[in-house]
């Protein structure tokens, strides 16, 4: 073959031509889970309206600027979108190389909370105040670190073809990775984050193919640990009071049970169609504390009614459905575990947040994914969506 012909073939090879680039982009678009993307964007949009409604009249929090929380929520969503795109571009497989670095960074972050850099917000010593009205909650990023760390350890030998399932030593190593940050967060104490992380660990083990004895043993250990924490007095008084109010809602309706009581009144008053966005009397009257964060679901119940609240639950269900499908169709165990960890995370955190607003779960102070105000939570949630999309893009086109 002549040099000229060889050059011509290279010159018009699809990968090097404009057509090839378009085809490559089309391949990425076809591999992306658009239902997952739509559901997460829709939840964020609804959350933006609810956050604005909950905060526009709270001059004590907004410093007289009714758009204070709205603009910050939009900024957080924009940064989160950038993080999600970054994760997709890098890819979850290539991220395996930086998982140890990220894990150490996450541990240092929660250790910093226990140092003089840490700050107490609503009774939980789990924040780092950056300044300018911004703060960081490192425990949100630990959720991602636990998923990636455990997935890397549990899948290493299986994906290499050395074993069909993780052995007992590998499971112990992965549990050790998860136990370290969980114990540190217990010292804050941040019981809500610990509960979510326990659910993540359980979901990861269930999806890894580890022996069921580990799963049952972990559940038993969790129950025993909870009893020990209660008996040893590790929990703060406000946390004990929350559990007492959950067990007996009439115990202190004007005190520790006030938040839940007002939230249930707000939701109940919304009826089927709600009072209309920005027209909720409980929300406008500022009767529900922390309504833009922990109790944002009460805004939906009051102003958007049962149908609006059901839409939020349906969108969360869409995310979980697509995440389960991604885990099932993943081409390697690492991808399966990562996706399953996100499923466990979003499922439990959503159930706990909505449940505590309705009074069927104890108040634990954790946000509703994509809906509640909070930069750290939004960033971590978007990273999780990026991981799911990355796992999805690695599957065969027919899956």
C-alpha positions as CSV (number, residue, x, y, z in Angstrom):
1,X,0.0,0.0,0.0
2,X,1.4,3.4,-0.9
3,X,2.1,6.1,1.6
4,X,-0.6,8.3,0.0
5,X,-3.3,5.7,0.3
6,X,-2.2,4.9,3.9
7,X,-2.5,8.6,4.8
8,X,-5.9,8.8,3.1
9,X,-7.3,5.9,5.1
10,X,-6.0,7.4,8.4
11,X,-7.3,10.8,7.4
12,X,-10.9,9.6,6.9
13,X,-11.0,7.0,9.7
14,X,-14.3,7.7,11.5
15,X,-12.6,8.0,14.9
16,X,-10.5,10.9,13.5
17,X,-13.3,12.6,11.5
18,X,-16.1,14.9,12.5
19,X,-18.5,12.0,11.8
20,X,-16.6,9.8,14.2
21,X,-16.8,12.5,16.9
22,X,-20.5,12.8,16.4
23,X,-20.9,9.1,16.6
24,X,-18.9,9.0,19.8
25,X,-21.1,11.7,21.3
26,X,-24.2,9.8,20.2
27,X,-22.9,6.7,21.9
28,X,-22.5,8.5,25.2
29,X,-26.0,10.0,24.8
30,X,-27.5,6.6,24.1
31,X,-25.7,5.0,27.1
32,X,-26.8,7.7,29.5
33,X,-29.8,6.9,31.7
34,X,-32.1,9.8,30.9
35,X,-34.8,8.7,33.3
36,X,-32.3,8.9,36.1
37,X,-31.1,12.3,35.0
38,X,-34.7,13.6,34.6
39,X,-35.8,12.4,38.0
40,X,-32.8,13.9,39.8
41,X,-33.2,17.3,37.9
42,X,-36.9,17.3,38.6
43,X,-36.4,16.7,42.3
44,X,-33.8,19.5,42.4
45,X,-36.2,21.9,40.7
46,X,-39.0,21.0,43.1
47,X,-36.6,21.4,46.0
48,X,-35.6,24.8,44.8
49,X,-39.2,26.0,44.9
50,X,-39.8,24.5,48.3
51,X,-36.6,25.9,49.8
52,X,-37.5,29.4,48.5
53,X,-41.1,29.1,49.9
54,X,-39.7,28.0,53.3
55,X,-37.2,30.8,53.6
56,X,-38.4,33.9,51.8
57,X,-40.1,35.3,54.9
58,X,-37.5,34.2,57.5
59,X,-35.7,37.6,57.8
60,X,-33.8,36.3,60.8
61,X,-32.1,33.8,58.5
62,X,-31.9,35.7,55.2
63,X,-30.6,39.0,56.5
64,X,-33.4,40.7,54.8
65,X,-32.7,39.2,51.4
66,X,-35.6,36.9,50.4
67,X,-33.5,35.3,47.7
68,X,-30.6,34.4,50.1
69,X,-31.3,30.6,50.3
70,X,-32.7,30.4,46.8
71,X,-29.5,31.7,45.2
72,X,-27.3,29.5,47.4
73,X,-29.4,26.4,46.6
74,X,-29.1,27.1,42.9
75,X,-25.4,27.6,43.3
76,X,-25.1,24.3,45.2
77,X,-27.0,22.6,42.4
78,X,-24.7,24.1,39.8
79,X,-21.6,23.0,41.6
80,X,-23.1,19.5,42.2
81,X,-23.9,19.2,38.4
82,X,-20.3,20.0,37.7
83,X,-19.1,17.3,40.1
84,X,-21.5,14.8,38.5
85,X,-20.1,15.6,35.1
86,X,-16.6,15.3,36.4
87,X,-17.3,11.8,37.8
88,X,-18.8,10.7,34.5
89,X,-15.8,12.0,32.5
90,X,-13.3,10.4,34.8
91,X,-15.3,7.2,35.1
92,X,-15.9,5.0,38.2
93,X,-13.3,2.5,37.1
94,X,-10.5,5.1,36.8
95,X,-11.6,6.5,40.1
96,X,-10.5,3.2,41.8
97,X,-6.9,4.6,41.7
98,X,-7.8,7.6,43.8
99,X,-10.2,5.9,46.2
100,X,-7.5,5.5,48.9
101,X,-6.6,9.2,48.7
102,X,-10.3,10.2,48.8
103,X,-10.9,7.9,51.8
104,X,-8.0,9.4,53.8
105,X,-9.2,12.9,52.9
106,X,-12.7,12.0,54.1
107,X,-11.3,10.7,57.4
108,X,-9.3,13.9,57.9
109,X,-12.4,15.9,57.2
110,X,-14.4,14.3,60.0
111,X,-11.4,14.4,62.3
112,X,-11.3,18.2,61.7
113,X,-14.8,18.4,63.0
114,X,-13.6,17.1,66.4
115,X,-10.9,19.7,66.4
116,X,-11.4,23.5,67.2
117,X,-12.4,23.9,63.5
118,X,-15.6,22.0,64.2
119,X,-18.9,23.8,64.9
120,X,-22.2,22.7,66.5
121,X,-25.4,23.2,64.6
122,X,-28.8,22.1,66.0
123,X,-27.1,20.1,68.7
124,X,-24.9,18.1,66.3
125,X,-21.1,18.8,66.3
126,X,-20.6,17.8,62.7
127,X,-19.9,21.0,60.8
128,X,-16.9,23.1,59.7
129,X,-17.7,26.8,59.2
130,X,-15.9,28.1,56.2
131,X,-17.0,31.7,56.4
132,X,-19.2,34.0,54.3
133,X,-22.3,32.1,55.4
134,X,-21.0,28.8,54.1
135,X,-20.3,25.6,56.1
136,X,-19.2,22.0,55.3
137,X,-20.5,18.7,56.7
138,X,-17.7,16.2,56.0
139,X,-19.9,13.2,57.0
140,X,-21.8,13.6,53.7
141,X,-18.6,12.8,51.7
142,X,-17.9,9.9,54.0
143,X,-20.9,8.1,52.6
144,X,-19.3,8.1,49.1
145,X,-15.9,7.1,50.7
146,X,-17.5,4.0,52.4
147,X,-19.2,2.9,49.1
148,X,-16.1,3.3,47.0
149,X,-13.7,1.9,49.6
150,X,-15.8,-1.2,50.4
151,X,-16.5,-1.8,46.7
152,X,-12.8,-1.6,45.8
153,X,-11.9,-4.2,48.5
154,X,-14.8,-6.6,48.0
155,X,-14.5,-6.7,44.2
156,X,-10.7,-6.8,43.8
157,X,-10.2,-10.6,43.7
158,X,-13.6,-11.3,42.1
159,X,-13.1,-8.9,39.2
160,X,-9.6,-10.3,38.7
161,X,-11.1,-13.8,38.3
162,X,-9.4,-15.2,41.4
163,X,-12.6,-15.9,43.3
164,X,-16.4,-16.1,42.7
165,X,-17.3,-14.4,46.0
166,X,-15.5,-12.3,48.6
167,X,-13.9,-14.4,51.3
168,X,-14.2,-13.8,55.0
169,X,-10.9,-12.0,55.2
170,X,-11.9,-9.6,52.5
171,X,-15.3,-8.9,54.1
172,X,-13.5,-8.2,57.4
173,X,-11.2,-5.7,55.7
174,X,-14.1,-3.9,54.1
175,X,-16.0,-3.7,57.4
176,X,-12.9,-2.3,59.0
177,X,-12.8,0.5,56.3
178,X,-16.4,1.3,57.1
179,X,-16.1,1.0,60.9
180,X,-13.4,3.7,61.3
181,X,-15.4,6.7,60.0
182,X,-18.6,5.4,61.6
183,X,-16.9,5.3,65.1
184,X,-15.5,8.8,64.6
185,X,-18.9,10.2,63.6
186,X,-20.4,8.5,66.6
187,X,-18.1,10.7,68.8
188,X,-19.6,13.9,67.4
189,X,-22.4,12.5,67.8
190,X,-24.2,12.5,64.5
191,X,-26.7,9.6,64.9
192,X,-28.5,10.3,61.7
193,X,-25.4,10.0,59.5
194,X,-24.4,6.8,61.4
195,X,-27.9,5.3,60.6
196,X,-27.5,6.0,56.9
197,X,-24.0,4.6,56.8
198,X,-25.1,1.4,58.5
199,X,-27.8,1.0,55.8
200,X,-25.1,1.6,53.1
201,X,-22.8,-1.1,54.7
202,X,-25.7,-3.5,54.7
203,X,-26.6,-2.8,51.1
204,X,-23.0,-3.2,50.0
205,X,-22.7,-6.6,51.7
206,X,-25.9,-7.8,50.2
207,X,-24.8,-6.9,46.7
208,X,-21.3,-8.3,47.0
209,X,-22.2,-11.9,47.2
210,X,-20.7,-12.3,50.7
211,X,-22.0,-15.1,52.9
212,X,-25.4,-14.4,54.5
213,X,-23.8,-15.1,57.8
214,X,-22.1,-11.7,57.5
215,X,-25.4,-10.0,56.8
216,X,-27.2,-11.5,59.7
217,X,-24.2,-11.0,61.9
218,X,-24.0,-7.3,61.0
219,X,-27.7,-6.9,61.8
220,X,-27.2,-8.5,65.2
221,X,-24.1,-6.4,65.8
222,X,-26.1,-3.3,64.9
223,X,-28.8,-4.1,67.4
224,X,-26.3,-4.9,70.1
225,X,-24.4,-1.7,69.3
226,X,-27.5,0.4,69.6
227,X,-28.4,-1.1,72.9
228,X,-24.8,-0.6,74.2
229,X,-24.9,3.1,73.0
230,X,-28.1,3.6,74.9
231,X,-26.9,1.9,78.1
232,X,-23.5,3.6,78.1
233,X,-25.0,7.0,77.8
234,X,-23.1,8.0,74.6
235,X,-26.1,9.8,73.1
236,X,-26.7,13.4,74.0
237,X,-29.8,14.3,76.0
238,X,-31.5,15.9,72.9
239,X,-31.1,12.7,71.0
240,X,-32.6,10.6,73.8
241,X,-35.5,13.1,74.0
242,X,-36.1,12.7,70.3
243,X,-36.5,8.9,70.7
244,X,-38.7,9.4,73.7
245,X,-40.9,11.8,71.7
246,X,-41.1,9.3,68.9
247,X,-42.2,6.6,71.2
248,X,-44.8,8.9,72.8
249,X,-45.7,11.8,70.6
250,X,-47.8,13.4,73.3
251,X,-44.9,13.4,75.7
252,X,-43.8,17.0,75.0
253,X,-45.6,18.6,72.1
254,X,-44.4,22.1,72.9
255,X,-40.8,21.0,73.4
256,X,-38.9,18.1,71.8
257,X,-41.9,17.0,69.9
258,X,-42.7,20.4,68.5
259,X,-41.1,20.0,65.1
260,X,-42.8,16.8,64.3
261,X,-46.1,18.0,65.6
262,X,-46.1,21.2,63.5
263,X,-44.8,19.3,60.4
264,X,-47.8,16.9,60.7
265,X,-50.2,19.8,61.0
266,X,-48.7,21.4,57.9
267,X,-49.0,18.2,55.9
268,X,-52.5,17.4,57.1
269,X,-53.7,20.9,56.2
270,X,-52.6,20.5,52.6
271,X,-55.3,18.1,51.6
272,X,-55.3,16.6,48.2
273,X,-54.1,19.6,46.1
274,X,-52.5,21.8,48.7
275,X,-53.0,25.4,49.5
276,X,-50.8,26.6,46.6
277,X,-47.1,27.3,46.3
278,X,-46.1,30.2,48.7
279,X,-49.6,30.1,50.3
280,X,-49.1,27.7,53.2
281,X,-50.1,29.2,56.5
282,X,-47.8,27.0,58.5
283,X,-44.9,27.7,56.2
284,X,-45.6,31.5,55.9
285,X,-46.1,31.7,59.6
286,X,-42.8,30.0,60.3
287,X,-44.3,27.4,62.6
288,X,-42.0,24.6,61.5
289,X,-38.4,24.9,62.5
290,X,-35.6,23.8,60.0
291,X,-38.2,23.7,57.3
292,X,-35.7,24.3,54.5
293,X,-33.5,21.4,55.5
294,X,-34.8,18.5,57.7
295,X,-38.5,19.3,57.3
296,X,-38.7,20.5,53.7
297,X,-41.2,17.7,53.0
298,X,-43.8,19.5,55.2
299,X,-43.7,22.4,52.7
300,X,-44.6,20.0,49.9
301,X,-47.4,18.5,51.9
302,X,-49.0,21.8,52.8
303,X,-48.5,23.8,49.6
304,X,-48.6,21.0,47.0
305,X,-50.9,18.7,48.8
306,X,-51.0,14.9,48.7
307,X,-50.4,14.8,44.9
308,X,-47.3,17.1,45.1
309,X,-45.9,15.0,48.0
310,X,-46.6,11.8,46.1
311,X,-44.8,13.2,43.1
312,X,-41.7,13.7,45.2
313,X,-41.9,10.1,46.4
314,X,-42.5,8.9,42.8
315,X,-39.4,10.7,41.6
316,X,-37.3,9.2,44.4
317,X,-38.8,5.8,43.4
318,X,-37.7,6.4,39.8
319,X,-34.1,7.1,40.9
320,X,-34.1,3.9,43.0
321,X,-35.6,1.9,40.2
322,X,-33.0,3.0,37.7
323,X,-30.2,2.6,40.2
324,X,-31.3,-1.0,40.8
325,X,-31.3,-1.6,37.1
326,X,-27.8,-0.2,36.7
327,X,-26.6,-2.4,39.5
328,X,-28.2,-5.5,37.9
329,X,-26.7,-4.8,34.5
330,X,-23.2,-3.7,35.6
331,X,-20.4,-5.5,33.8
332,X,-18.3,-6.0,37.0
333,X,-18.8,-6.5,40.7
334,X,-17.2,-3.2,41.5
335,X,-19.9,-1.4,39.5
336,X,-22.7,-3.5,41.0
337,X,-21.5,-2.7,44.6
338,X,-21.2,1.0,43.9
339,X,-24.7,1.2,42.4
340,X,-26.2,-0.9,45.2
341,X,-24.5,1.3,47.8
342,X,-26.2,4.3,46.3
343,X,-29.5,2.5,46.3
344,X,-29.2,1.7,50.0
345,X,-28.1,5.3,50.8
346,X,-30.9,7.1,49.0
347,X,-33.6,4.6,50.0
348,X,-32.9,4.7,53.7
349,X,-32.2,8.4,53.9
350,X,-35.4,9.3,52.0
351,X,-37.5,6.9,54.1
352,X,-36.1,8.3,57.3
353,X,-36.5,12.0,56.3
354,X,-40.1,11.6,55.1
355,X,-40.9,9.2,57.9
356,X,-39.7,11.6,60.6
357,X,-41.8,14.4,59.1
358,X,-44.9,12.2,59.2
359,X,-44.0,11.0,62.7
360,X,-43.4,7.3,61.8
361,X,-39.7,7.6,62.3
362,X,-37.6,9.3,65.0
363,X,-36.2,12.7,64.2
364,X,-32.6,12.2,63.1
365,X,-31.7,15.4,61.4
366,X,-30.9,14.1,57.9
367,X,-31.8,15.9,54.6
368,X,-34.1,14.7,51.8
369,X,-31.9,14.0,48.8
370,X,-31.9,16.7,46.1
371,X,-34.8,18.5,47.9
372,X,-33.4,19.8,51.2
373,X,-31.2,22.9,51.3
374,X,-27.5,22.0,52.0
375,X,-24.4,22.2,49.9
376,X,-22.6,19.2,51.3
377,X,-25.6,17.0,50.8
378,X,-26.2,18.3,47.3
379,X,-22.6,17.7,46.3
380,X,-22.5,14.2,47.7
381,X,-25.9,13.3,46.0
382,X,-24.7,14.6,42.6
383,X,-21.4,12.6,42.9
384,X,-23.6,9.5,43.5
385,X,-25.6,10.3,40.4
386,X,-22.4,10.7,38.4
387,X,-21.2,7.3,39.7
388,X,-24.5,5.6,38.6
389,X,-24.3,7.2,35.2
390,X,-20.6,6.0,34.9
391,X,-21.6,2.4,35.8
392,X,-24.5,2.5,33.3
393,X,-22.2,3.7,30.5
394,X,-19.9,0.6,30.9
395,X,-22.7,-1.8,30.2
396,X,-23.2,-3.5,26.8
397,X,-25.5,-1.5,24.5
398,X,-28.1,-4.3,24.5
399,X,-28.4,-4.3,28.3
